[in-house]
Amino acid sequence: MAWRSGGATNTALIDNLLRNHLLSSPALAVAFKSVDRAHYAPTDPYADSPQPIGFRATISAPHMHANAAEALLPYLKPGGKVLDVGSGSGYLTRVFAEMVKPGGKVVGVDHISELVEMSIQNTQKSVEGKALLDTGVLRFVRGDGRIGLNGEGPWDAIHVGAAAKGLHEELVEQLANPGRLFVPVEEESGGQWIWVVDKDESGKVTRKREYGVRYVPLTDHPGERG
Ligand code: SAH
């Protein structure tokens, strides 16, 4: 199922995701169609597969981006605040910004400064992307996303685009009431599972293990490895 949604154009790719029920929200479909994946994926942008973007990172496959956005959908509202950890190419961060505008705030965090720079350049390839950066709706910053972005939350939605070692309580703490965290977690067996962590209006936290996935790991900065 993973590879069959590719298309010849950006619109065809998103239409195929809809047809294959990998995407169902009309609002998300509009957001995805308004962002040309070719601005973010250097090779085969309309294939439903991950593509290398350098620095051992990949832009995730379109159906994975669709899954993540669908999971966070109730929290992607105009005026909302979204944190994208491991923002890489900047593609999904940009789609989130389409969902929260006007107003709203989306910050992509990546620990590789070259990727942060690349995500800004990718986003500047369109007038609409540039406007999101210029108005401050969308920002990309360098940092260790495992600790979130202190002082700027709370976040209605936090997306983690790389596999974590645990549920990172700092991220849960930075969720708004209500808010939702979407995070792939690596288990001791070596498998990875999506966890969805919800914080309700009263601050009560519930954690749900969803489905098996394969993401690149959330790591120490490469320069810090021993
Ligand atoms: N959502 C991105 C996924 C990029 S791959 C996209 O689709 O383009 C995962 C990203 O996580 C990489 O860019 C990598 O540099 C970043 N990453 C890994 N560990 C990190 C950490 N501790 N803090 C911030 N970013 C991290």
py3Dmol code that shows the C-alpha trace and the ligand (Angstrom):
import py3Dmol

protein = """\
ATOM      1  CA  MET A   1       0.000   0.000   0.000  1.00  0.00           C
ATOM      2  CA  ALA A   2       2.851   2.307   0.761  1.00  0.00           C
ATOM      3  CA  TRP A   3       3.971   3.055  -2.771  1.00  0.00           C
ATOM      4  CA  ARG A   4       0.822   3.228  -4.805  1.00  0.00           C
ATOM      5  CA  SER A   5      -0.238   6.852  -4.305  1.00  0.00           C
ATOM      6  CA  GLY A   6       2.429   8.514  -6.425  1.00  0.00           C
ATOM      7  CA  GLY A   7       1.378  10.733  -9.330  1.00  0.00           C
ATOM      8  CA  ALA A   8       2.744  12.786 -12.198  1.00  0.00           C
ATOM      9  CA  THR A   9       2.003  16.096 -10.460  1.00  0.00           C
ATOM     10  CA  ASN A  10       1.535  17.430  -6.941  1.00  0.00           C
ATOM     11  CA  THR A  11      -2.243  17.495  -7.428  1.00  0.00           C
ATOM     12  CA  ALA A  12      -2.273  13.929  -8.758  1.00  0.00           C
ATOM     13  CA  LEU A  13      -0.264  12.736  -5.739  1.00  0.00           C
ATOM     14  CA  ILE A  14      -2.708  14.305  -3.264  1.00  0.00           C
ATOM     15  CA  ASP A  15      -5.721  13.042  -5.250  1.00  0.00           C
ATOM     16  CA  ASN A  16      -4.250   9.518  -5.115  1.00  0.00           C
ATOM     17  CA  LEU A  17      -3.759   9.798  -1.344  1.00  0.00           C
ATOM     18  CA  LEU A  18      -7.448  10.772  -1.108  1.00  0.00           C
ATOM     19  CA  ARG A  19      -8.533   7.932  -3.394  1.00  0.00           C
ATOM     20  CA  ASN A  20      -6.531   5.425  -1.347  1.00  0.00           C
ATOM     21  CA  HIS A  21      -8.056   6.748   1.910  1.00  0.00           C
ATOM     22  CA  LEU A  22      -4.636   7.774   3.204  1.00  0.00           C
ATOM     23  CA  LEU A  23      -5.979  11.308   3.420  1.00  0.00           C
ATOM     24  CA  SER A  24      -9.614  12.143   4.121  1.00  0.00           C
ATOM     25  CA  SER A  25      -9.900  15.707   5.413  1.00  0.00           C
ATOM     26  CA  PRO A  26     -10.875  18.216   2.690  1.00  0.00           C
ATOM     27  CA  ALA A  27      -9.116  21.026   4.597  1.00  0.00           C
ATOM     28  CA  LEU A  28      -5.904  19.003   4.700  1.00  0.00           C
ATOM     29  CA  ALA A  29      -6.203  18.153   1.017  1.00  0.00           C
ATOM     30  CA  VAL A  30      -6.390  21.878   0.214  1.00  0.00           C
ATOM     31  CA  ALA A  31      -3.342  22.543   2.414  1.00  0.00           C
ATOM     32  CA  PHE A  32      -1.313  19.706   0.859  1.00  0.00           C
ATOM     33  CA  LYS A  33      -2.257  20.782  -2.661  1.00  0.00           C
ATOM     34  CA  SER A  34      -1.150  24.336  -1.957  1.00  0.00           C
ATOM     35  CA  VAL A  35       2.408  23.213  -1.101  1.00  0.00           C
ATOM     36  CA  ASP A  36       4.455  21.900  -4.028  1.00  0.00           C
ATOM     37  CA  ARG A  37       6.418  18.928  -2.696  1.00  0.00           C
ATOM     38  CA  ALA A  38       8.989  19.546  -5.473  1.00  0.00           C
ATOM     39  CA  HIS A  39      10.155  22.609  -3.512  1.00  0.00           C
ATOM     40  CA  TYR A  40      11.139  20.296  -0.644  1.00  0.00           C
ATOM     41  CA  ALA A  41      12.087  16.903  -2.168  1.00  0.00           C
ATOM     42  CA  PRO A  42      15.157  17.056  -4.422  1.00  0.00           C
ATOM     43  CA  THR A  43      14.291  13.787  -6.212  1.00  0.00           C
ATOM     44  CA  ASP A  44      11.025  12.086  -7.274  1.00  0.00           C
ATOM     45  CA  PRO A  45       8.874  14.621  -5.395  1.00  0.00           C
ATOM     46  CA  TYR A  46       5.550  13.094  -6.453  1.00  0.00           C
ATOM     47  CA  ALA A  47       6.408   9.472  -5.636  1.00  0.00           C
ATOM     48  CA  ASP A  48       4.814   8.118  -2.460  1.00  0.00           C
ATOM     49  CA  SER A  49       8.177   7.275  -0.926  1.00  0.00           C
ATOM     50  CA  PRO A  50      10.730   8.945   1.333  1.00  0.00           C
ATOM     51  CA  GLN A  51      13.571  10.794  -0.442  1.00  0.00           C
ATOM     52  CA  PRO A  52      17.067  11.583   0.858  1.00  0.00           C
ATOM     53  CA  ILE A  53      17.674  15.284   1.640  1.00  0.00           C
ATOM     54  CA  GLY A  54      21.294  14.953   2.826  1.00  0.00           C
ATOM     55  CA  PHE A  55      22.769  14.813   6.338  1.00  0.00           C
ATOM     56  CA  ARG A  56      21.352  11.277   6.783  1.00  0.00           C
ATOM     57  CA  ALA A  57      17.857  12.744   6.788  1.00  0.00           C
ATOM     58  CA  THR A  58      14.892  12.023   4.534  1.00  0.00           C
ATOM     59  CA  ILE A  59      11.724  13.843   3.651  1.00  0.00           C
ATOM     60  CA  SER A  60       9.122  11.322   4.820  1.00  0.00           C
ATOM     61  CA  ALA A  61       6.795   9.616   2.345  1.00  0.00           C
ATOM     62  CA  PRO A  62       3.619  11.544   1.491  1.00  0.00           C
ATOM     63  CA  HIS A  63       1.363   8.903   3.083  1.00  0.00           C
ATOM     64  CA  MET A  64       3.331   9.284   6.347  1.00  0.00           C
ATOM     65  CA  HIS A  65       2.886  13.051   6.253  1.00  0.00           C
ATOM     66  CA  ALA A  66      -0.821  12.487   5.558  1.00  0.00           C
ATOM     67  CA  ASN A  67      -1.135  10.071   8.512  1.00  0.00           C
ATOM     68  CA  ALA A  68       0.548  12.494  10.875  1.00  0.00           C
ATOM     69  CA  ALA A  69      -1.518  15.471   9.754  1.00  0.00           C
ATOM     70  CA  GLU A  70      -4.761  13.463   9.992  1.00  0.00           C
ATOM     71  CA  ALA A  71      -3.853  12.404  13.532  1.00  0.00           C
ATOM     72  CA  LEU A  72      -3.269  16.017  14.547  1.00  0.00           C
ATOM     73  CA  LEU A  73      -6.194  17.450  12.557  1.00  0.00           C
ATOM     74  CA  PRO A  74      -8.468  18.480  15.482  1.00  0.00           C
ATOM     75  CA  TYR A  75      -5.579  20.637  16.755  1.00  0.00           C
ATOM     76  CA  LEU A  76      -4.655  22.268  13.427  1.00  0.00           C
ATOM     77  CA  LYS A  77      -6.961  25.294  13.569  1.00  0.00           C
ATOM     78  CA  PRO A  78      -6.612  28.902  12.371  1.00  0.00           C
ATOM     79  CA  GLY A  79      -4.754  30.773  15.103  1.00  0.00           C
ATOM     80  CA  GLY A  80      -3.305  27.546  16.536  1.00  0.00           C
ATOM     81  CA  LYS A  81       0.245  26.873  17.673  1.00  0.00           C
ATOM     82  CA  VAL A  82       2.195  23.913  16.302  1.00  0.00           C
ATOM     83  CA  LEU A  83       5.725  22.642  16.991  1.00  0.00           C
ATOM     84  CA  ASP A  84       7.375  20.371  14.403  1.00  0.00           C
ATOM     85  CA  VAL A  85      10.363  18.529  15.871  1.00  0.00           C
ATOM     86  CA  GLY A  86      12.887  17.232  13.310  1.00  0.00           C
ATOM     87  CA  SER A  87      11.507  19.512  10.611  1.00  0.00           C
ATOM     88  CA  GLY A  88      14.116  18.419   8.010  1.00  0.00           C
ATOM     89  CA  SER A  89      13.044  19.622   4.563  1.00  0.00           C
ATOM     90  CA  GLY A  90      10.396  21.897   6.125  1.00  0.00           C
ATOM     91  CA  TYR A  91       7.595  20.395   4.028  1.00  0.00           C
ATOM     92  CA  LEU A  92       5.214  19.244   6.741  1.00  0.00           C
ATOM     93  CA  THR A  93       5.965  22.329   8.856  1.00  0.00           C
ATOM     94  CA  ARG A  94       4.810  24.427   5.892  1.00  0.00           C
ATOM     95  CA  VAL A  95       1.629  22.355   5.518  1.00  0.00           C
ATOM     96  CA  PHE A  96       0.892  22.923   9.229  1.00  0.00           C
ATOM     97  CA  ALA A  97       1.324  26.682   8.644  1.00  0.00           C
ATOM     98  CA  GLU A  98      -1.271  26.514   5.858  1.00  0.00           C
ATOM     99  CA  MET A  99      -3.682  25.029   8.431  1.00  0.00           C
ATOM    100  CA  VAL A 100      -3.175  27.608  11.203  1.00  0.00           C
ATOM    101  CA  LYS A 101      -3.144  30.767   9.087  1.00  0.00           C
ATOM    102  CA  PRO A 102      -4.357  33.452   9.456  1.00  0.00           C
ATOM    103  CA  GLY A 103      -2.655  34.170  12.739  1.00  0.00           C
ATOM    104  CA  GLY A 104      -1.297  31.081  14.359  1.00  0.00           C
ATOM    105  CA  LYS A 105       2.300  30.094  14.798  1.00  0.00           C
ATOM    106  CA  VAL A 106       4.276  27.111  13.553  1.00  0.00           C
ATOM    107  CA  VAL A 107       7.901  26.483  14.490  1.00  0.00           C
ATOM    108  CA  GLY A 108      10.069  23.788  12.915  1.00  0.00           C
ATOM    109  CA  VAL A 109      13.073  22.675  14.979  1.00  0.00           C
ATOM    110  CA  ASP A 110      15.981  20.713  13.557  1.00  0.00           C
ATOM    111  CA  HIS A 111      19.411  20.181  15.056  1.00  0.00           C
ATOM    112  CA  ILE A 112      21.299  20.331  11.729  1.00  0.00           C
ATOM    113  CA  SER A 113      21.839  23.986  10.870  1.00  0.00           C
ATOM    114  CA  GLU A 114      22.284  23.223   7.145  1.00  0.00           C
ATOM    115  CA  LEU A 115      18.834  21.597   7.114  1.00  0.00           C
ATOM    116  CA  VAL A 116      17.313  24.576   8.908  1.00  0.00           C
ATOM    117  CA  GLU A 117      18.809  26.827   6.220  1.00  0.00           C
ATOM    118  CA  MET A 118      17.578  24.465   3.491  1.00  0.00           C
ATOM    119  CA  SER A 119      14.033  24.425   4.912  1.00  0.00           C
ATOM    120  CA  ILE A 120      13.959  28.229   4.828  1.00  0.00           C
ATOM    121  CA  GLN A 121      15.240  28.266   1.237  1.00  0.00           C
ATOM    122  CA  ASN A 122      12.711  25.605   0.211  1.00  0.00           C
ATOM    123  CA  THR A 123       9.885  27.638   1.707  1.00  0.00           C
ATOM    124  CA  GLN A 124      11.056  30.835  -0.009  1.00  0.00           C
ATOM    125  CA  LYS A 125      10.613  29.172  -3.411  1.00  0.00           C
ATOM    126  CA  SER A 126       6.952  30.198  -3.410  1.00  0.00           C
ATOM    127  CA  VAL A 127       5.436  33.617  -2.801  1.00  0.00           C
ATOM    128  CA  GLU A 128       2.988  32.047  -0.324  1.00  0.00           C
ATOM    129  CA  GLY A 129       5.761  30.311   1.612  1.00  0.00           C
ATOM    130  CA  LYS A 130       7.815  33.485   1.740  1.00  0.00           C
ATOM    131  CA  ALA A 131       4.803  35.395   3.069  1.00  0.00           C
ATOM    132  CA  LEU A 132       4.373  32.855   5.884  1.00  0.00           C
ATOM    133  CA  LEU A 133       8.018  33.396   6.867  1.00  0.00           C
ATOM    134  CA  ASP A 134       7.818  37.179   6.519  1.00  0.00           C
ATOM    135  CA  THR A 135       4.696  37.420   8.695  1.00  0.00           C
ATOM    136  CA  GLY A 136       6.162  35.142  11.375  1.00  0.00           C
ATOM    137  CA  VAL A 137       3.412  32.522  11.067  1.00  0.00           C
ATOM    138  CA  LEU A 138       6.199  30.070  10.151  1.00  0.00           C
ATOM    139  CA  ARG A 139       9.728  29.889  11.559  1.00  0.00           C
ATOM    140  CA  PHE A 140      12.562  27.375  11.412  1.00  0.00           C
ATOM    141  CA  VAL A 141      15.080  27.254  14.238  1.00  0.00           C
ATOM    142  CA  ARG A 142      18.083  25.132  15.133  1.00  0.00           C
ATOM    143  CA  GLY A 143      17.868  23.218  18.380  1.00  0.00           C
ATOM    144  CA  ASP A 144      17.563  19.883  20.109  1.00  0.00           C
ATOM    145  CA  GLY A 145      13.892  19.167  19.573  1.00  0.00           C
ATOM    146  CA  ARG A 146      13.813  16.455  22.255  1.00  0.00           C
ATOM    147  CA  ILE A 147      13.385  19.205  24.815  1.00  0.00           C
ATOM    148  CA  GLY A 148      10.810  21.089  22.747  1.00  0.00           C
ATOM    149  CA  LEU A 149      11.030  24.862  22.585  1.00  0.00           C
ATOM    150  CA  ASN A 150      10.793  26.342  26.022  1.00  0.00           C
ATOM    151  CA  GLY A 151       9.171  29.683  26.541  1.00  0.00           C
ATOM    152  CA  GLU A 152       7.197  29.584  23.283  1.00  0.00           C
ATOM    153  CA  GLY A 153       4.481  27.062  24.071  1.00  0.00           C
ATOM    154  CA  PRO A 154       2.106  25.771  25.070  1.00  0.00           C
ATOM    155  CA  TRP A 155       1.462  24.014  21.754  1.00  0.00           C
ATOM    156  CA  ASP A 156      -1.904  22.822  20.476  1.00  0.00           C
ATOM    157  CA  ALA A 157      -0.058  20.185  18.476  1.00  0.00           C
ATOM    158  CA  ILE A 158       3.460  18.787  18.568  1.00  0.00           C
ATOM    159  CA  HIS A 159       4.655  16.598  15.702  1.00  0.00           C
ATOM    160  CA  VAL A 160       7.870  14.611  15.976  1.00  0.00           C
ATOM    161  CA  GLY A 161       9.308  13.557  12.613  1.00  0.00           C
ATOM    162  CA  ALA A 162      12.023  11.209  13.894  1.00  0.00           C
ATOM    163  CA  ALA A 163      11.900   8.183  16.192  1.00  0.00           C
ATOM    164  CA  ALA A 164      12.339   9.039  19.880  1.00  0.00           C
ATOM    165  CA  LYS A 165      13.707   6.834  22.649  1.00  0.00           C
ATOM    166  CA  GLY A 166      10.736   7.579  24.858  1.00  0.00           C
ATOM    167  CA  LEU A 167       7.727   9.844  25.141  1.00  0.00           C
ATOM    168  CA  HIS A 168       9.858  12.872  26.097  1.00  0.00           C
ATOM    169  CA  GLU A 169       7.992  14.300  29.068  1.00  0.00           C
ATOM    170  CA  GLU A 170       9.295  17.801  28.241  1.00  0.00           C
ATOM    171  CA  LEU A 171       7.193  17.650  25.081  1.00  0.00           C
ATOM    172  CA  VAL A 172       4.116  16.465  26.977  1.00  0.00           C
ATOM    173  CA  GLU A 173       4.622  19.309  29.477  1.00  0.00           C
ATOM    174  CA  GLN A 174       4.689  21.852  26.638  1.00  0.00           C
ATOM    175  CA  LEU A 175       1.278  20.703  25.308  1.00  0.00           C
ATOM    176  CA  ALA A 176      -1.679  23.055  25.741  1.00  0.00           C
ATOM    177  CA  ASN A 177      -4.876  21.934  27.512  1.00  0.00           C
ATOM    178  CA  PRO A 178      -6.165  20.511  25.257  1.00  0.00           C
ATOM    179  CA  GLY A 179      -3.305  19.465  23.008  1.00  0.00           C
ATOM    180  CA  ARG A 180      -1.914  16.480  21.169  1.00  0.00           C
ATOM    181  CA  LEU A 181       1.571  15.010  20.648  1.00  0.00           C
ATOM    182  CA  PHE A 182       2.284  12.685  17.703  1.00  0.00           C
ATOM    183  CA  VAL A 183       5.572  10.843  18.180  1.00  0.00           C
ATOM    184  CA  PRO A 184       7.212   7.722  16.731  1.00  0.00           C
ATOM    185  CA  VAL A 185       8.880   5.823  19.592  1.00  0.00           C
ATOM    186  CA  GLU A 186      11.604   3.225  19.245  1.00  0.00           C
ATOM    187  CA  GLU A 187      11.088   0.188  21.455  1.00  0.00           C
ATOM    188  CA  GLU A 188      13.763  -2.042  22.961  1.00  0.00           C
ATOM    189  CA  SER A 189      12.848  -4.775  20.476  1.00  0.00           C
ATOM    190  CA  GLY A 190      14.022  -2.386  17.742  1.00  0.00           C
ATOM    191  CA  GLY A 191      10.522  -1.778  16.361  1.00  0.00           C
ATOM    192  CA  GLN A 192       8.984   1.691  16.193  1.00  0.00           C
ATOM    193  CA  TRP A 193       5.406   2.646  17.034  1.00  0.00           C
ATOM    194  CA  ILE A 194       3.428   5.825  16.699  1.00  0.00           C
ATOM    195  CA  TRP A 195       2.198   7.108  20.049  1.00  0.00           C
ATOM    196  CA  VAL A 196      -0.506   9.731  20.329  1.00  0.00           C
ATOM    197  CA  VAL A 197      -0.476  11.599  23.627  1.00  0.00           C
ATOM    198  CA  ASP A 198      -3.505  13.731  24.483  1.00  0.00           C
ATOM    199  CA  LYS A 199      -3.779  16.356  27.194  1.00  0.00           C
ATOM    200  CA  ASP A 200      -7.389  17.297  27.957  1.00  0.00           C
ATOM    201  CA  GLU A 201      -8.863  20.594  29.206  1.00  0.00           C
ATOM    202  CA  SER A 202      -8.148  19.629  32.813  1.00  0.00           C
ATOM    203  CA  GLY A 203      -4.552  18.656  32.060  1.00  0.00           C
ATOM    204  CA  LYS A 204      -5.181  14.904  32.235  1.00  0.00           C
ATOM    205  CA  VAL A 205      -2.786  12.998  29.954  1.00  0.00           C
ATOM    206  CA  THR A 206      -3.620   9.807  28.047  1.00  0.00           C
ATOM    207  CA  ARG A 207      -1.187   7.851  25.881  1.00  0.00           C
ATOM    208  CA  LYS A 208      -2.118   5.542  23.020  1.00  0.00           C
ATOM    209  CA  ARG A 209       0.169   3.196  21.068  1.00  0.00           C
ATOM    210  CA  GLU A 210      -1.070   3.211  17.474  1.00  0.00           C
ATOM    211  CA  TYR A 211       0.736   1.468  14.573  1.00  0.00           C
ATOM    212  CA  GLY A 212       4.203   0.289  13.540  1.00  0.00           C
ATOM    213  CA  VAL A 213       6.391   2.693  11.521  1.00  0.00           C
ATOM    214  CA  ARG A 214       9.948   3.300  10.324  1.00  0.00           C
ATOM    215  CA  TYR A 215      11.500   6.729  10.880  1.00  0.00           C
ATOM    216  CA  VAL A 216      15.129   7.888  11.118  1.00  0.00           C
ATOM    217  CA  PRO A 217      16.107   8.231  14.791  1.00  0.00           C
ATOM    218  CA  LEU A 218      16.000  11.370  16.899  1.00  0.00           C
ATOM    219  CA  THR A 219      19.640  11.644  17.955  1.00  0.00           C
ATOM    220  CA  ASP A 220      22.344  13.732  19.574  1.00  0.00           C
ATOM    221  CA  HIS A 221      23.757  16.289  17.162  1.00  0.00           C
ATOM    222  CA  PRO A 222      26.241  14.401  14.911  1.00  0.00           C
ATOM    223  CA  GLY A 223      29.077  16.666  16.116  1.00  0.00           C
ATOM    224  CA  GLU A 224      28.392  15.602  19.707  1.00  0.00           C
ATOM    225  CA  ARG A 225      28.729  11.854  19.159  1.00  0.00           C
ATOM    226  CA  GLY A 226      31.709  10.268  20.850  1.00  0.00           C
TER     227      GLY A 226
END
"""
ligand_1 = """\
26
SAH
N 9.579 15.825 8.816
C 10.853 15.838 8.133
C 11.624 14.600 8.568
C 13.074 14.750 8.414
S 13.999 13.305 8.938
C 10.594 15.818 6.635
O 9.674 15.124 6.227
O 11.323 16.486 5.897
C 14.183 13.617 10.650
C 14.848 14.905 11.010
O 15.044 14.901 12.421
C 16.220 15.144 10.382
O 16.168 16.329 9.647
C 17.162 15.251 11.591
O 18.198 16.212 11.402
C 16.206 15.663 12.693
N 16.646 15.354 14.060
C 17.179 14.202 14.526
N 17.434 14.314 15.844
C 17.045 15.564 16.228
C 17.066 16.287 17.463
N 17.532 15.738 18.584
N 16.577 17.550 17.480
C 16.095 18.143 16.333
N 16.076 17.512 15.137
C 16.541 16.243 15.088
"""
view = py3Dmol.view(width=600, height=400)
view.addModel(protein, "pdb")
view.setStyle({"model": 0}, {"cartoon": {"style": "trace"}})
view.addModel(ligand_1, "xyz")
view.setStyle({"model": 1}, {"stick": {}})
view.zoomTo()
view.show()
